[in-house]
Amino acid sequence: MLGNYVIGLREGLEAALVVSILLVYLTRTDRAQMRRWVFFGVGAAIVASILVALILETISKELSATAEPAFSGIVSFAAVAFVTWMIFWMRRSARTISTDLRSQLDDAALSGGHIAVAAMAFVAVIREGAETAVFFWAASQATGNTVVSILGLVLGLATAVALGWAIYRSSASINLPKFFRITGILLVFVAAGVLSYGIGEFQEIGWLPGQKDVVLNLSGVMTEGSFIQTLLGGLFNIKATTSVLQALAWLTYSIVVLFLFLRPVTATPLSRTKNAVANTESQISQH
């Protein structure tokens, strides 16, 4: 549940921020009549995201006992790839997302009018929605409790919507780079657990070796419904028994991705030049 809550909160807030930026910018540029087209695009993206999750679940149920673990493993690896890309994309874009979206919105409004604005909102939200659907499905398969997973996701999305609405109404502000940094760290561990689950599925059908090489056996303390099981299984997708290959993959992914994610961002020569020009122009305008 905790892992899916983080997924819903992180992905939902990204989508909510996009929608808030679009709505505020349309209002401030005297194009408030176009706001409903943003909601049309958002609604279509939500429906499409739900369909993605339903399609994954339907396909999984129709597969044989051998094919189902293979499908689950492939989707798990895809989900890890998606969320890893998303973590680093938001790390790079958190400070400029507002400016970038406003520029894209201007281009959309000039080139295609209402339909283009709706399409832009759809594309912006469906990216987050599709990633959420795939990653949620993989994480829920890893935890093995669909109801609890759905509850965690819904609570995370509800929190994200509340934060997005508060930001839109200017009644709250958050440090976005810091927020995405914290949730990014949590998602690294969630993704590591999904990766470990995918490896376990491949080991089950013999596509990867080492299923019987158990390095960690917590079956004595990770009883069903216990706090330990809820915490380790819900947030990190850790199972009662873990093979050597699963443990190595979990540790390697966590260490490498955290190192790359947490290392300081150094400004490029071009960005330093832009900052210098901006500072010079500011000083000139003051005089």
Contacts in CASP RR format, 6 or more apart in sequence:
PFRMAT RR
TARGET T0000
AUTHOR 0000-0000-0000
METHOD contacts of the structure
MODEL  1
MLGNYVIGLREGLEAALVVSILLVYLTRTDRAQMRRWVFFGVGAAIVASI
LVALILETISKELSATAEPAFSGIVSFAAVAFVTWMIFWMRRSARTISTD
LRSQLDDAALSGGHIAVAAMAFVAVIREGAETAVFFWAASQATGNTVVSI
LGLVLGLATAVALGWAIYRSSASINLPKFFRITGILLVFVAAGVLSYGIG
EFQEIGWLPGQKDVVLNLSGVMTEGSFIQTLLGGLFNIKATTSVLQALAW
LTYSIVVLFLFLRPVTATPLSRTKNAVANTESQISQH
1 143 0 8 1.000
1 145 0 8 1.000
1 148 0 8 1.000
1 149 0 8 1.000
1 151 0 8 1.000
1 152 0 8 1.000
1 230 0 8 1.000
1 234 0 8 1.000
2 152 0 8 1.000
2 230 0 8 1.000
2 231 0 8 1.000
2 234 0 8 1.000
2 235 0 8 1.000
3 139 0 8 1.000
3 152 0 8 1.000
3 186 0 8 1.000
3 190 0 8 1.000
3 234 0 8 1.000
3 235 0 8 1.000
3 237 0 8 1.000
4 136 0 8 1.000
4 139 0 8 1.000
4 140 0 8 1.000
4 143 0 8 1.000
4 149 0 8 1.000
4 150 0 8 1.000
4 152 0 8 1.000
4 153 0 8 1.000
4 156 0 8 1.000
4 234 0 8 1.000
5 152 0 8 1.000
5 153 0 8 1.000
5 155 0 8 1.000
5 156 0 8 1.000
5 159 0 8 1.000
6 156 0 8 1.000
6 183 0 8 1.000
6 186 0 8 1.000
6 187 0 8 1.000
6 190 0 8 1.000
6 235 0 8 1.000
7 132 0 8 1.000
7 135 0 8 1.000
7 136 0 8 1.000
7 139 0 8 1.000
7 153 0 8 1.000
7 156 0 8 1.000
7 187 0 8 1.000
7 190 0 8 1.000
8 132 0 8 1.000
8 136 0 8 1.000
8 152 0 8 1.000
8 153 0 8 1.000
8 156 0 8 1.000
8 157 0 8 1.000
8 160 0 8 1.000
9 156 0 8 1.000
9 157 0 8 1.000
9 159 0 8 1.000
9 160 0 8 1.000
9 183 0 8 1.000
10 160 0 8 1.000
10 180 0 8 1.000
10 183 0 8 1.000
10 184 0 8 1.000
10 186 0 8 1.000
10 187 0 8 1.000
11 86 0 8 1.000
11 128 0 8 1.000
11 129 0 8 1.000
11 131 0 8 1.000
11 132 0 8 1.000
11 135 0 8 1.000
11 160 0 8 1.000
12 128 0 8 1.000
12 132 0 8 1.000
12 156 0 8 1.000
12 157 0 8 1.000
12 160 0 8 1.000
12 161 0 8 1.000
13 160 0 8 1.000
13 163 0 8 1.000
13 164 0 8 1.000
13 179 0 8 1.000
14 90 0 8 1.000
14 128 0 8 1.000
15 42 0 8 1.000
15 124 0 8 1.000
15 125 0 8 1.000
15 128 0 8 1.000
15 129 0 8 1.000
15 160 0 8 1.000
16 160 0 8 1.000
16 161 0 8 1.000
16 163 0 8 1.000
16 164 0 8 1.000
16 165 0 8 1.000
16 167 0 8 1.000
17 97 0 8 1.000
17 164 0 8 1.000
17 167 0 8 1.000
17 176 0 8 1.000
18 97 0 8 1.000
18 101 0 8 1.000
18 121 0 8 1.000
18 124 0 8 1.000
18 125 0 8 1.000
18 128 0 8 1.000
19 38 0 8 1.000
19 42 0 8 1.000
19 121 0 8 1.000
19 124 0 8 1.000
19 125 0 8 1.000
19 164 0 8 1.000
19 168 0 8 1.000
20 164 0 8 1.000
20 165 0 8 1.000
20 167 0 8 1.000
20 168 0 8 1.000
21 97 0 8 1.000
21 98 0 8 1.000
21 101 0 8 1.000
21 102 0 8 1.000
22 38 0 8 1.000
22 101 0 8 1.000
22 105 0 8 1.000
22 117 0 8 1.000
22 120 0 8 1.000
22 121 0 8 1.000
22 124 0 8 1.000
23 35 0 8 1.000
23 38 0 8 1.000
23 168 0 8 1.000
24 168 0 8 1.000
25 101 0 8 1.000
25 102 0 8 1.000
25 105 0 8 1.000
26 32 0 8 1.000
26 34 0 8 1.000
26 35 0 8 1.000
26 38 0 8 1.000
26 105 0 8 1.000
26 117 0 8 1.000
27 35 0 8 1.000
31 109 0 8 1.000
34 109 0 8 1.000
34 113 0 8 1.000
34 114 0 8 1.000
34 117 0 8 1.000
37 114 0 8 1.000
37 115 0 8 1.000
37 117 0 8 1.000
37 118 0 8 1.000
37 121 0 8 1.000
38 117 0 8 1.000
38 118 0 8 1.000
38 121 0 8 1.000
39 121 0 8 1.000
40 118 0 8 1.000
40 121 0 8 1.000
41 118 0 8 1.000
41 119 0 8 1.000
41 121 0 8 1.000
41 122 0 8 1.000
41 125 0 8 1.000
42 121 0 8 1.000
42 122 0 8 1.000
42 125 0 8 1.000
43 122 0 8 1.000
43 125 0 8 1.000
44 118 0 8 1.000
44 122 0 8 1.000
45 121 0 8 1.000
45 122 0 8 1.000
45 123 0 8 1.000
45 124 0 8 1.000
45 125 0 8 1.000
45 126 0 8 1.000
45 129 0 8 1.000
46 125 0 8 1.000
46 129 0 8 1.000
48 122 0 8 1.000
48 126 0 8 1.000
48 129 0 8 1.000
48 130 0 8 1.000
49 125 0 8 1.000
49 126 0 8 1.000
49 129 0 8 1.000
49 130 0 8 1.000
49 132 0 8 1.000
49 133 0 8 1.000
50 133 0 8 1.000
52 129 0 8 1.000
52 130 0 8 1.000
52 133 0 8 1.000
52 134 0 8 1.000
53 133 0 8 1.000
53 136 0 8 1.000
53 137 0 8 1.000
56 75 0 8 1.000
56 133 0 8 1.000
56 134 0 8 1.000
56 137 0 8 1.000
57 137 0 8 1.000
59 71 0 8 1.000
60 68 0 8 1.000
60 71 0 8 1.000
60 72 0 8 1.000
60 141 0 8 1.000
63 71 0 8 1.000
66 205 0 8 1.000
69 201 0 8 1.000
69 202 0 8 1.000
69 204 0 8 1.000
69 205 0 8 1.000
70 201 0 8 1.000
70 202 0 8 1.000
70 205 0 8 1.000
70 207 0 8 1.000
72 138 0 8 1.000
72 141 0 8 1.000
72 197 0 8 1.000
72 198 0 8 1.000
72 201 0 8 1.000
73 138 0 8 1.000
73 197 0 8 1.000
73 198 0 8 1.000
73 200 0 8 1.000
73 201 0 8 1.000
73 202 0 8 1.000
75 134 0 8 1.000
75 137 0 8 1.000
75 138 0 8 1.000
75 141 0 8 1.000
76 138 0 8 1.000
76 141 0 8 1.000
76 142 0 8 1.000
76 194 0 8 1.000
76 195 0 8 1.000
76 197 0 8 1.000
76 198 0 8 1.000
76 201 0 8 1.000
77 195 0 8 1.000
77 198 0 8 1.000
78 134 0 8 1.000
78 138 0 8 1.000
79 134 0 8 1.000
79 135 0 8 1.000
79 137 0 8 1.000
79 138 0 8 1.000
79 139 0 8 1.000
79 191 0 8 1.000
79 194 0 8 1.000
80 138 0 8 1.000
80 191 0 8 1.000
80 194 0 8 1.000
80 195 0 8 1.000
80 253 0 8 1.000
82 131 0 8 1.000
82 134 0 8 1.000
82 135 0 8 1.000
83 131 0 8 1.000
83 135 0 8 1.000
83 187 0 8 1.000
83 190 0 8 1.000
83 191 0 8 1.000
83 194 0 8 1.000
84 191 0 8 1.000
84 257 0 8 1.000
86 131 0 8 1.000
87 184 0 8 1.000
87 187 0 8 1.000
87 188 0 8 1.000
87 191 0 8 1.000
87 257 0 8 1.000
87 261 0 8 1.000
88 260 0 8 1.000
88 261 0 8 1.000
90 180 0 8 1.000
90 184 0 8 1.000
91 180 0 8 1.000
91 181 0 8 1.000
91 184 0 8 1.000
91 261 0 8 1.000
91 265 0 8 1.000
92 265 0 8 1.000
93 100 0 8 1.000
94 176 0 8 1.000
94 177 0 8 1.000
94 180 0 8 1.000
95 176 0 8 1.000
95 177 0 8 1.000
97 176 0 8 1.000
101 124 0 8 1.000
104 120 0 8 1.000
105 117 0 8 1.000
105 120 0 8 1.000
108 116 0 8 1.000
108 117 0 8 1.000
108 119 0 8 1.000
108 120 0 8 1.000
109 116 0 8 1.000
109 117 0 8 1.000
132 153 0 8 1.000
135 191 0 8 1.000
135 194 0 8 1.000
136 149 0 8 1.000
136 153 0 8 1.000
138 194 0 8 1.000
138 197 0 8 1.000
138 198 0 8 1.000
139 149 0 8 1.000
139 190 0 8 1.000
139 194 0 8 1.000
139 237 0 8 1.000
140 146 0 8 1.000
140 149 0 8 1.000
140 150 0 8 1.000
141 197 0 8 1.000
142 193 0 8 1.000
142 194 0 8 1.000
142 196 0 8 1.000
142 197 0 8 1.000
142 198 0 8 1.000
142 237 0 8 1.000
143 149 0 8 1.000
143 233 0 8 1.000
143 234 0 8 1.000
143 237 0 8 1.000
163 172 0 8 1.000
163 174 0 8 1.000
166 172 0 8 1.000
167 173 0 8 1.000
167 174 0 8 1.000
184 261 0 8 1.000
185 258 0 8 1.000
185 261 0 8 1.000
185 262 0 8 1.000
186 235 0 8 1.000
188 253 0 8 1.000
188 254 0 8 1.000
188 257 0 8 1.000
188 258 0 8 1.000
188 261 0 8 1.000
189 235 0 8 1.000
189 236 0 8 1.000
189 254 0 8 1.000
190 235 0 8 1.000
190 236 0 8 1.000
190 237 0 8 1.000
191 253 0 8 1.000
191 257 0 8 1.000
192 236 0 8 1.000
192 237 0 8 1.000
192 249 0 8 1.000
192 250 0 8 1.000
192 253 0 8 1.000
192 254 0 8 1.000
192 257 0 8 1.000
193 236 0 8 1.000
193 237 0 8 1.000
193 238 0 8 1.000
193 250 0 8 1.000
194 237 0 8 1.000
195 249 0 8 1.000
195 250 0 8 1.000
195 253 0 8 1.000
196 237 0 8 1.000
196 238 0 8 1.000
196 239 0 8 1.000
196 242 0 8 1.000
196 246 0 8 1.000
196 247 0 8 1.000
196 249 0 8 1.000
196 250 0 8 1.000
197 237 0 8 1.000
197 239 0 8 1.000
199 208 0 8 1.000
199 243 0 8 1.000
199 245 0 8 1.000
199 246 0 8 1.000
199 249 0 8 1.000
200 208 0 8 1.000
200 211 0 8 1.000
200 243 0 8 1.000
200 246 0 8 1.000
202 208 0 8 1.000
203 209 0 8 1.000
203 210 0 8 1.000
203 211 0 8 1.000
203 243 0 8 1.000
203 245 0 8 1.000
203 246 0 8 1.000
204 211 0 8 1.000
208 245 0 8 1.000
209 245 0 8 1.000
210 243 0 8 1.000
210 244 0 8 1.000
210 245 0 8 1.000
211 243 0 8 1.000
212 243 0 8 1.000
213 243 0 8 1.000
213 244 0 8 1.000
213 245 0 8 1.000
214 241 0 8 1.000
214 242 0 8 1.000
214 243 0 8 1.000
214 244 0 8 1.000
215 242 0 8 1.000
215 243 0 8 1.000
215 244 0 8 1.000
215 247 0 8 1.000
216 241 0 8 1.000
216 242 0 8 1.000
216 247 0 8 1.000
217 240 0 8 1.000
217 241 0 8 1.000
217 242 0 8 1.000
218 228 0 8 1.000
218 232 0 8 1.000
218 238 0 8 1.000
218 240 0 8 1.000
218 241 0 8 1.000
219 240 0 8 1.000
219 241 0 8 1.000
220 240 0 8 1.000
221 228 0 8 1.000
222 228 0 8 1.000
222 229 0 8 1.000
222 232 0 8 1.000
222 233 0 8 1.000
222 238 0 8 1.000
222 239 0 8 1.000
222 240 0 8 1.000
223 229 0 8 1.000
229 240 0 8 1.000
232 238 0 8 1.000
233 239 0 8 1.000
238 250 0 8 1.000
242 250 0 8 1.000
267 275 0 8 1.000
END
